[in-house]
Amino acid sequence: MTINMNIREFITKLQNLPEDKKKIILWAIVVFVALILCFIWFKISVVRFARIEESMKKTDIPLVNSNLDNFNTEENK
């Protein structure tokens, strides 16, 4: 029961804060959660791109190298 009472006391303290401090706390939490989600998204994306690369190697799909300096056709001459 002490944890439940501590949470209630904490919420009561938050409710009694001035509006400016409430907004600062809210935005700090939003930024913190956004950073965590971005970090997780980045890690998951790296893993998924690695899987795509592995599957491309397994299927023998040729990778396209775009070197425009050496791209000469009859129209460009």
Residue pairs with C-beta under 8 A, 6 or more apart in sequence:
14 22
14 25
17 25
56 63
